[in-house]
Amino acid sequence: MRRDTPLFALAVASAAALLWFIPFAWMAVAGIRRAGAGADDLASLWPSGPFGWGNFADAWSSGHFPLWYLNTVLVCGGILIVQCVTVSLAGYAFARMRFPGQNTLFALFLLQLMLVPPILVVPNLCTLVALHLYDTLPGIMAPYCASAFGVFLLRQTFRTIPRDYEEAAVIDGATRLQIIIHVLLPLSRPGLAAFAIVSITTHWNEFLWPLMATSSPSNQVLTVGLATFTAGAEAGSEWGVIAAGTFLVAAPLLAAFVLFQRRFVSSFTLSGIK
């Protein structure tokens, strides 16, 4: 029975991977299939020629992909930079400092993980309007400046680091901020890498909040731009162009996963994420 367990687990994992792969396979095949394909060809996963890159060229020229890429990179990068500062400081406070009501405050802080994001759309929009940040890229970033998941992850990571390193730094005259920057953060690279992966992936795929927080095309991110682009292409039943546009949005994350797959897995393993 024990000898069959690894084989069974491999079969289950292979089946799950196949199910995950099917939509991407259809998207790739539909993207390179000739224009004007019939319904049978569009529904088929089996490539049938002739093929070409016309759908990708049409998608790139029809949408504002360079602008959408730029806005998405700025939003994801800006959020990650600010989050790394806030979650590191908060994680250190909960891991190393002692103050009254610490555990209660930490539990209340983690309640953010239980909130469904759509219920916060209206109050967040009211805050953006009051701060004159509506329809701006900083307005898209504002609600994500702090992360309960990031604080929890950095707190757990800091608690695994022996205090001897901090005590040695204190003897050398280091301040708390210097200890965080020069001692704890370099030793927390796996946890930071895992958090960066989750943060970038989440905000790259975010749709509802960027849609509600912007109104002008110049501030659209990839997901919102793809929705407007898809609405126009769907009206003309240009499914190959839609598949090509979707692939353009997902391609950076897919390429990053393929290139840094081992780093992704090791980061989650070393940080304790199961």
VOPAGU-2260 file (C-alpha; in pm, 1 decimal, decimal comma):
REM VOPAGU-2260
SITE   aa  ch    i         X         Y         Z
SITE  MET   A    0       0,0       0,0       0,0
SITE  ARG   A    1     280,5     236,5      89,3
SITE  ARG   A    2     457,7     161,1    -236,7
SITE  ASP   A    3     146,5     261,1    -431,9
SITE  THR   A    4     102,8     591,5    -247,3
SITE  PRO   A    5     371,0     789,2    -439,2
SITE  LEU   A    6     236,2     659,0    -769,6
SITE  PHE   A    7    -118,4     754,9    -673,1
SITE  ALA   A    8      -6,7    1100,6    -562,9
SITE  LEU   A    9     180,3    1144,1    -891,3
SITE  ALA   A   10    -131,5    1044,9   -1086,2
SITE  VAL   A   11    -348,5    1292,7    -895,0
SITE  ALA   A   12     -93,3    1570,6    -940,4
SITE  SER   A   13     -64,4    1492,9   -1312,4
SITE  ALA   A   14    -442,8    1502,3   -1355,6
SITE  ALA   A   15    -463,0    1835,2   -1172,4
SITE  ALA   A   16    -179,1    1975,6   -1383,3
SITE  LEU   A   17    -356,5    1861,6   -1700,4
SITE  LEU   A   18    -678,8    2033,6   -1597,9
SITE  TRP   A   19    -482,0    2349,1   -1520,3
SITE  PHE   A   20    -302,2    2330,7   -1854,6
SITE  ILE   A   21    -609,1    2284,4   -2078,6
SITE  PRO   A   22    -725,7    2651,7   -2078,2
SITE  PHE   A   23    -373,3    2771,8   -2158,4
SITE  ALA   A   24    -340,0    2514,2   -2435,6
SITE  TRP   A   25    -667,6    2628,6   -2591,7
SITE  MET   A   26    -563,5    2991,2   -2557,8
SITE  ALA   A   27    -230,6    2927,8   -2730,4
SITE  VAL   A   28    -385,2    2722,3   -3012,0
SITE  ALA   A   29    -669,3    2971,2   -3067,3
SITE  GLY   A   30    -423,3    3257,8   -3071,1
SITE  ILE   A   31    -217,2    3119,4   -3359,8
SITE  ARG   A   32    -507,6    2964,5   -3553,9
SITE  ARG   A   33    -605,6    3127,2   -3881,0
SITE  ALA   A   34    -869,4    3398,4   -3885,5
SITE  GLY   A   35   -1226,5    3299,8   -3966,8
SITE  ALA   A   36   -1203,2    2949,4   -3822,8
SITE  GLY   A   37   -1529,5    2763,3   -3782,0
SITE  ALA   A   38   -1695,4    2668,9   -3455,4
SITE  ASP   A   39   -1549,3    2317,2   -3467,5
SITE  ASP   A   40   -1196,7    2451,6   -3509,1
SITE  LEU   A   41   -1236,6    2703,4   -3228,7
SITE  ALA   A   42   -1355,3    2438,1   -2983,8
SITE  SER   A   43   -1073,4    2199,3   -3070,6
SITE  LEU   A   44    -752,8    2168,4   -2872,0
SITE  TRP   A   45    -583,2    1992,1   -3161,1
SITE  PRO   A   46    -388,2    2236,4   -3379,4
SITE  SER   A   47    -511,9    2261,5   -3734,6
SITE  GLY   A   48    -328,2    2483,4   -3981,5
SITE  PRO   A   49    -251,7    2712,4   -4134,3
SITE  PHE   A   50    -112,4    2910,4   -3844,4
SITE  GLY   A   51      23,3    3258,9   -3806,6
SITE  TRP   A   52      82,3    3547,7   -3569,6
SITE  GLY   A   53    -188,5    3766,2   -3720,0
SITE  ASN   A   54    -412,7    3744,5   -3414,5
SITE  PHE   A   55    -133,8    3866,5   -3187,9
SITE  ALA   A   56     -55,2    4153,3   -3424,8
SITE  ASP   A   57    -423,4    4249,6   -3438,5
SITE  ALA   A   58    -456,0    4230,9   -3059,2
SITE  TRP   A   59    -144,4    4443,0   -3004,2
SITE  SER   A   60    -257,7    4707,8   -3251,5
SITE  SER   A   61    -619,5    4710,5   -3130,4
SITE  GLY   A   62    -540,5    4756,1   -2761,1
SITE  HIS   A   63    -311,2    4995,7   -2574,6
SITE  PHE   A   64     -90,6    4716,9   -2441,1
SITE  PRO   A   65     230,0    4922,9   -2392,3
SITE  LEU   A   66      38,6    5169,3   -2172,5
SITE  TRP   A   67    -142,9    4891,1   -1988,0
SITE  TYR   A   68     185,3    4710,4   -1922,8
SITE  LEU   A   69     345,3    5028,8   -1792,9
SITE  ASN   A   70      54,8    5107,6   -1560,1
SITE  THR   A   71      43,3    4750,8   -1430,0
SITE  VAL   A   72     418,1    4741,1   -1362,5
SITE  LEU   A   73     401,6    5076,1   -1183,0
SITE  VAL   A   74     105,9    4965,3    -971,3
SITE  CYS   A   75     247,3    4623,3    -880,6
SITE  GLY   A   76     596,8    4759,1    -819,8
SITE  GLY   A   77     475,0    5055,8    -616,5
SITE  ILE   A   78     251,8    4839,1    -400,7
SITE  LEU   A   79     531,1    4588,2    -337,8
SITE  ILE   A   80     783,3    4856,7    -237,3
SITE  VAL   A   81     545,7    5018,7      10,9
SITE  GLN   A   82     429,5    4683,5     144,4
SITE  CYS   A   83     784,7    4565,7     206,5
SITE  VAL   A   84     836,5    4868,7     431,3
SITE  THR   A   85     509,3    4841,3     622,0
SITE  VAL   A   86     502,3    4463,6     668,2
SITE  SER   A   87     866,8    4456,6     776,7
SITE  LEU   A   88     816,0    4721,5    1046,0
SITE  ALA   A   89     486,1    4572,9    1164,8
SITE  GLY   A   90     626,1    4219,7    1155,6
SITE  TYR   A   91     920,3    4329,2    1368,9
SITE  ALA   A   92     690,3    4500,2    1619,0
SITE  PHE   A   93     478,2    4188,6    1663,7
SITE  ALA   A   94     776,1    3949,1    1666,4
SITE  ARG   A   95    1028,7    4129,6    1885,4
SITE  MET   A   96     862,2    4410,2    2082,1
SITE  ARG   A   97     642,6    4361,6    2386,4
SITE  PHE   A   98     348,3    4590,5    2464,4
SITE  PRO   A   99       8,2    4558,2    2634,6
SITE  GLY   A  100    -258,9    4387,8    2424,2
SITE  GLN   A  101      -7,4    4266,8    2169,5
SITE  ASN   A  102    -174,7    3934,2    2094,9
SITE  THR   A  103    -521,6    4088,6    2085,6
SITE  LEU   A  104    -407,1    4360,2    1846,1
SITE  PHE   A  105    -237,5    4101,8    1625,5
SITE  ALA   A  106    -555,0    3891,8    1615,5
SITE  LEU   A  107    -760,6    4198,5    1523,6
SITE  PHE   A  108    -506,7    4285,5    1255,8
SITE  LEU   A  109    -542,4    3939,7    1103,3
SITE  LEU   A  110    -917,8    3987,3    1072,2
SITE  GLN   A  111    -839,3    4162,7     745,8
SITE  LEU   A  112    -776,0    3818,3     598,5
SITE  MET   A  113   -1139,1    3726,2     667,0
SITE  LEU   A  114   -1286,7    4030,3     491,7
SITE  VAL   A  115   -1424,2    3986,5     141,0
SITE  PRO   A  116   -1258,9    4261,2     -70,6
SITE  PRO   A  117   -1580,1    4372,7    -251,8
SITE  ILE   A  118   -1738,1    4489,8      74,9
SITE  LEU   A  119   -1462,3    4750,9     107,3
SITE  VAL   A  120   -1506,1    4899,3    -240,3
SITE  VAL   A  121   -1756,2    5170,7    -142,8
SITE  PRO   A  122   -1571,9    5303,9     167,5
SITE  ASN   A  123   -1240,9    5291,4     -18,1
SITE  LEU   A  124   -1388,3    5485,8    -309,5
SITE  CYS   A  125   -1523,6    5748,7     -70,1
SITE  THR   A  126   -1176,3    5779,2      82,6
SITE  LEU   A  127   -1015,0    5818,2    -259,3
SITE  VAL   A  128   -1256,1    6093,5    -357,4
SITE  ALA   A  129   -1192,9    6274,1     -27,3
SITE  LEU   A  130    -817,2    6252,8     -82,5
SITE  HIS   A  131    -847,2    6355,2    -450,8
SITE  LEU   A  132    -685,6    6028,9    -559,0
SITE  TYR   A  133    -969,2    5893,8    -769,5
SITE  ASP   A  134    -868,9    5796,8   -1124,3
SITE  THR   A  135    -497,8    5795,1   -1043,8
SITE  LEU   A  136    -241,9    5517,3   -1016,1
SITE  PRO   A  137    -164,0    5605,9    -650,1
SITE  GLY   A  138    -537,1    5569,1    -586,7
SITE  ILE   A  139    -523,0    5210,1    -713,9
SITE  MET   A  140    -227,1    5139,1    -485,5
SITE  ALA   A  141    -360,4    5311,3    -171,6
SITE  PRO   A  142    -575,9    5030,5     -19,3
SITE  TYR   A  143    -288,3    4782,2     -47,7
SITE  CYS   A  144     -17,7    4977,2     136,6
SITE  ALA   A  145     -51,4    4730,4     424,6
SITE  SER   A  146     -98,0    4353,7     409,1
SITE  ALA   A  147    -217,3    4133,4     693,6
SITE  PHE   A  148     -74,9    3828,7     516,3
SITE  GLY   A  149     262,7    4000,9     478,0
SITE  VAL   A  150     270,5    4102,5     844,3
SITE  PHE   A  151     187,4    3749,0     951,8
SITE  LEU   A  152     452,1    3600,8     721,6
SITE  LEU   A  153     727,1    3842,9     829,8
SITE  ARG   A  154     634,5    3799,7    1196,3
SITE  GLN   A  155     671,3    3424,5    1169,5
SITE  THR   A  156     995,2    3461,9     972,9
SITE  PHE   A  157    1149,1    3704,1    1224,2
SITE  ARG   A  158    1057,9    3472,8    1512,3
SITE  THR   A  159    1264,3    3192,6    1358,2
SITE  ILE   A  160    1579,5    3409,1    1358,2
SITE  PRO   A  161    1790,2    3370,9    1677,5
SITE  ARG   A  162    1813,2    3680,6    1893,9
SITE  ASP   A  163    2191,5    3641,0    1915,9
SITE  TYR   A  164    2229,7    3828,7    1586,7
SITE  GLU   A  165    2035,1    4125,1    1721,9
SITE  GLU   A  166    2221,7    4126,7    2051,0
SITE  ALA   A  167    2552,9    4133,8    1867,2
SITE  ALA   A  168    2429,1    4424,6    1657,2
SITE  VAL   A  169    2312,8    4612,0    1969,8
SITE  ILE   A  170    2656,0    4567,7    2125,1
SITE  ASP   A  171    2803,6    4725,9    1812,2
SITE  GLY   A  172    2570,8    5024,2    1858,0
SITE  ALA   A  173    2304,8    4945,3    1597,2
SITE  THR   A  174    1960,9    5103,2    1626,1
SITE  ARG   A  175    1633,0    4915,1    1579,5
SITE  LEU   A  176    1601,9    5036,5    1221,5
SITE  GLN   A  177    1958,1    4930,9    1143,0
SITE  ILE   A  178    1890,9    4588,3    1295,2
SITE  ILE   A  179    1584,6    4543,6    1074,4
SITE  ILE   A  180    1760,6    4658,7     756,1
SITE  HIS   A  181    2103,3    4503,1     798,9
SITE  VAL   A  182    2034,5    4194,4    1013,2
SITE  LEU   A  183    1676,7    4067,4     996,0
SITE  LEU   A  184    1579,8    4144,7     636,8
SITE  PRO   A  185    1888,2    3979,2     477,8
SITE  LEU   A  186    1812,1    3668,1     683,9
SITE  SER   A  187    1446,4    3681,8     578,6
SITE  ARG   A  188    1498,7    3666,8     202,1
SITE  PRO   A  189    1295,5    3344,7     153,1
SITE  GLY   A  190     997,8    3497,4     333,3
SITE  LEU   A  191    1030,7    3824,3     142,1
SITE  ALA   A  192    1056,2    3636,7    -187,8
SITE  ALA   A  193     744,0    3433,8    -108,6
SITE  PHE   A  194     554,8    3749,6     -14,9
SITE  ALA   A  195     673,2    3928,0    -330,5
SITE  ILE   A  196     545,1    3640,2    -545,0
SITE  VAL   A  197     202,8    3648,0    -378,9
SITE  SER   A  198     181,0    4027,3    -393,3
SITE  ILE   A  199     279,4    4066,0    -758,7
SITE  THR   A  200      58,3    3778,8    -873,5
SITE  THR   A  201    -241,9    3908,1    -677,7
SITE  HIS   A  202    -221,5    4267,1    -796,2
SITE  TRP   A  203    -129,3    4174,7   -1153,0
SITE  ASN   A  204    -457,3    3979,2   -1173,6
SITE  GLU   A  205    -667,3    4229,7    -975,2
SITE  PHE   A  206    -968,8    4348,2   -1172,1
SITE  LEU   A  207   -1257,1    4481,0    -961,2
SITE  TRP   A  208   -1073,6    4749,9    -766,4
SITE  PRO   A  209    -878,5    4899,0   -1063,2
SITE  LEU   A  210   -1204,5    4899,4   -1258,6
SITE  MET   A  211   -1386,1    5094,0    -985,2
SITE  ALA   A  212   -1096,7    5327,0    -899,7
SITE  THR   A  213   -1032,6    5454,8   -1253,6
SITE  SER   A  214   -1242,5    5604,2   -1528,5
SITE  SER   A  215    -998,0    5729,9   -1792,0
SITE  PRO   A  216    -828,0    5494,2   -2041,2
SITE  SER   A  217    -486,2    5642,7   -1959,2
SITE  ASN   A  218    -496,2    5489,8   -1608,8
SITE  GLN   A  219    -618,5    5142,7   -1702,7
SITE  VAL   A  220    -417,3    4835,8   -1604,8
SITE  LEU   A  221    -392,0    4515,0   -1804,3
SITE  THR   A  222    -696,4    4338,4   -1662,0
SITE  VAL   A  223    -926,7    4637,2   -1709,7
SITE  GLY   A  224    -784,5    4711,3   -2052,7
SITE  LEU   A  225    -830,8    4349,4   -2153,6
SITE  ALA   A  226   -1197,9    4365,1   -2049,8
SITE  THR   A  227   -1264,9    4667,4   -2269,5
SITE  PHE   A  228   -1062,1    4516,5   -2551,8
SITE  THR   A  229   -1246,1    4183,9   -2521,4
SITE  ALA   A  230   -1587,8    4351,5   -2525,8
SITE  GLY   A  231   -1512,1    4502,3   -2866,2
SITE  ALA   A  232   -1356,2    4187,9   -3011,0
SITE  GLU   A  233   -1635,9    3966,5   -2879,6
SITE  ALA   A  234   -1890,5    4175,6   -3068,0
SITE  GLY   A  235   -1716,0    4072,7   -3389,6
SITE  SER   A  236   -1669,1    3709,4   -3275,1
SITE  GLU   A  237   -1292,1    3748,9   -3304,9
SITE  TRP   A  238   -1211,5    3470,5   -3060,5
SITE  GLY   A  239    -859,0    3424,5   -3192,6
SITE  VAL   A  240    -781,8    3789,7   -3122,2
SITE  ILE   A  241    -938,1    3759,0   -2775,4
SITE  ALA   A  242    -723,9    3452,4   -2700,9
SITE  ALA   A  243    -412,8    3635,1   -2823,8
SITE  GLY   A  244    -490,3    3938,6   -2606,2
SITE  THR   A  245    -547,9    3717,3   -2303,2
SITE  PHE   A  246    -218,5    3542,2   -2367,3
SITE  LEU   A  247     -40,6    3879,5   -2380,9
SITE  VAL   A  248    -175,0    3960,0   -2035,1
SITE  ALA   A  249     -81,5    3623,2   -1882,4
SITE  ALA   A  250     251,2    3579,9   -2063,5
SITE  PRO   A  251     474,6    3774,9   -1818,6
SITE  LEU   A  252     357,5    3571,7   -1518,7
SITE  LEU   A  253     383,5    3244,0   -1711,4
SITE  ALA   A  254     734,1    3330,8   -1830,2
SITE  ALA   A  255     841,0    3428,4   -1478,7
SITE  PHE   A  256     705,6    3101,6   -1339,7
SITE  VAL   A  257     888,5    2893,7   -1602,1
SITE  LEU   A  258    1218,9    3078,4   -1555,7
SITE  PHE   A  259    1212,9    3093,5   -1175,3
SITE  GLN   A  260    1015,7    2780,8   -1090,7
SITE  ARG   A  261    1276,9    2638,8    -853,3
SITE  ARG   A  262    1314,5    2972,9    -678,7
SITE  PHE   A  263     938,1    2997,1    -635,0
SITE  VAL   A  264     910,9    2653,2    -479,6
SITE  SER   A  265    1214,6    2699,2    -252,8
SITE  SER   A  266    1087,8    3038,2    -133,5
SITE  PHE   A  267     752,5    2896,4     -25,5
SITE  THR   A  268     917,5    2589,9     129,8
SITE  LEU   A  269    1172,4    2785,8     332,0
SITE  SER   A  270     914,2    3040,8     444,8
SITE  GLY   A  271     686,0    2767,2     577,0
SITE  ILE   A  272     394,1    2819,9     334,4
SITE  LYS   A  273     219,8    2492,4     257,4
